[in-house]
Amino acid sequence: MLLYLLFAMPAFLLGLWAQMRVQRSFRKYSQVGLSRNLSGAEIARRILDSQGLQHVQIEPAQGFLSDHYDPRGKVLRLSPDVFQGRSVAAAGVAAHEAGHAFQDAENWFFLRVRSAMVPTVQFGSWLGPIIFLVGFFLNLTPVAWLGIGLFGAMAVFAVVTLPVEFDASKRARQFLTSEGIVFQDEAQGVKRVLDAAALTYVAAAIQAISTLLYYAFLLTGFNRD
């Protein structure tokens, strides 16, 4: 248990702090209205249309900060606070998701890699630890390594996600400025919201890597023969 805490606790605390920070930033800038008085849905539509992506649909989604872009359906789904919101926070999140649509339209390398990994990650994230534990406790080293390999795909996925999210945020800030949707003081608020959101992805990558290292240390750090 102590060993697990040594590996997992720093990453867990970072993840918890990142979640608190993004929620606090979003709520703060949800109270700051836009001078242009546009909703998140209207902003996303304007940005997409300006870049020739009229075919990308925008739909409301349920849940707090459940915003995402679906590359298979070419649909951008925005949470209620973003879809209807006319705030600095809503503008930043809506533009960020529009950035993913542009990545998809460009067949951007890192987005393509991440999308290709989704089936493996969905499979390996829950099955990998099970296979590892079976191999570890039954002293079946090749089986344990198989489990580590499957779980490792999730760590790789988390790392690949970083440039995807950072690039989408960069595009979002550029779109909002170039389209005249936000002004200088509002742009600073957008940056704070998106920077806070980016930290959650950094924390997720560190958590995945820490867990992977913990499994590898268990397998290689003790001589059980």
N, C-alpha and C positions, 0 to 999 in steps of 0.2 A: 504493500500500500504506500509506504514512504517513497519507494522508487517511482511509483506511478505519479504521486503528487509532485515529485521533483521535476518530472518531465512535463506533466500536464498543467499544473497550477499556474505558472506564469502565463501560458497561452490562454488558459481559461479566464484569468483576471483581465488580460488584455481584451479578449472578446467581449466580456461583460462591460468593460469600460467603453469600448467602441460602440456597443449597442446603446448604452446610455447617452453617449455623446451625439449619435445620429438622431435619436429621438428628441433630445433636448434642442438640437440645432433646428430640426424640422419644425418643431412646435414654436420655437422662437420666431423663425422667419415666416411661418404660416400667418403670423399676426402682422406682418409687414406687407401692405398692399402694393401692387404694381401701379406705377404712374399710367401705364397704358390700359390698365383694368381689363386684361385679357385672362381668360381661364386657362388652366393647363391644357385642356383639350384643344382650345383655339390656338394656343401657342404651338402645340405639336403639329396641328394641321397646317398652320402657316409655314412652319419650317419644312415639313415634308413636301408640301406643294412647291415651295421655292426651289427645291432640289430635284423636282421631277418625279417624286414618289407618291403621286396621287393614288396609286393602287393600294397603298398601305392603309389599312383600316384602323380606326381608333375606337376602342370600346371601354366602357367602365368595368372595373374589377372590384371585387369585394375584399375587405380587409385593410388594415393599416400598413402603408408602405408596401403594398403587394404589386407594385408597378413592375412590368416586365414587357419585353418584346418577344413575340413568338415568330421565329424565322420560318417555321413550316407553314403557318397560316398567313404570314405577312400581316400580322395584327399587333398593334401596340395597345396594351391594356394598362389603364391608369386607375389607381385607387381613388375612392371618392374625394379625399382631401386634395388630390392633384387634379383629377378630371374636372371638378367644379371650382376648385380653389383659384382665387385671383391674387395670389401672393407671390413673393420672391421665392419661397420654398417650392411652390407648385411649378413655377416657371423652370427652376433648375432641374427638378426631377423629370418633368415632361420633356425638356430638351435633351436630357441625358438618354432617355429611352429612345428618342428620335435618332440620337447618335448611333444606337445599335442598328436601327433600320438602315442607316447609311453604310455601316460596316457590312451588313448583309448584302446590300445592293452592289457594293464593291467587291464582294466575295473576299473580304479581308482575311488574311491568313490566320491570325490568332482566333478570330471568331469561328472560322471554318474548322480549325483544330478542336476548339472547345465543343462545338456542336457534334462533331464526329465522336467525341469521347463520352457523350451523355449516356448512351446505353451501357457502356462498360462501367461507368461510375455508379449508375443506378443499381447494377448487379453487384459490383465489388464492394460498395460501401457497407452493405449489411452482411454479405456472404463471406467477405474477406476475413473479418475478425473471427467468425465462427470456424472457418477452416483453419485459421492460425491456432486457435485455442485447442482444437482437436489434435492437430499435429504436435503442438507443444506438450500437452499433458500425456499424450500417448507416445511421446518420444519419436515421432515420425517427422524428422527434420525436413525432408523434401515437401511434405504436405504443409508444414508450417510456413516454409518459404513461399509456397503457392499462395497461401493466405495473405502474406505480406505483399506479394506482388499485386494481388487483386486490390487490396486496400491502398497500395501505392498509387494506383491509378487515380484515386480521389485526391491524393496530395498533388499529383501532377496537374490534375484538373484545376485545383485551387490556385496553383501557381500560374497556369495559362490564363486563368480568369483575370489576373491582375492587369496585364496590358489591355485586355478587352475593356475593362471598366475605366481604367485611366484614360484611354483614348476616347471613350464615349463622353466622359466628363469634359475633356479638352474640346471636343467638337461642340458640346452643349454651350460652353461659354462663348465660343467663336460665333455660333449661330445667333445666340441671343443678342450679342453686340452688333454683329453685321446686319441683322434684320431690324435693328433699332427697337428691340422689344424691352430691353432693360437699359438703364442709365448707369453711370459710374458707381454711385453708392449702392444701387441695387445689385450690380455685378459683384460687388464684394460679398454681399449676403449669399448670392448664388454660389460663389466659390466656397464659402464656409460650409454650406449645406452639402455640397458635392465632396469636399475634402473629408467631412465627417463620415459620409457614406463609404468613401474609398477605404477608410481605416477599417471598416468591418470586413472588407475582403482581405486586407492584409492580415487581420487577426485570424480569419478563417484559414488562410494558407499556413500561418504559423502553427495553428492548432493541429491541422492535418499532418504537417511535417513532424511535429513533436510526438504525436501518437505513433507515426510510422517509425520514428527513431526508438521509441519505447519498445515496440514489438521487436525490432531488430536487436536491441540490446538484450532483451530477454532471451532471445535465441542464441546470441553469440557471446553474451557476457557471463554465462555460467556453463561450466562443464558438467553435464549431467550424465556422462557416460560412466 
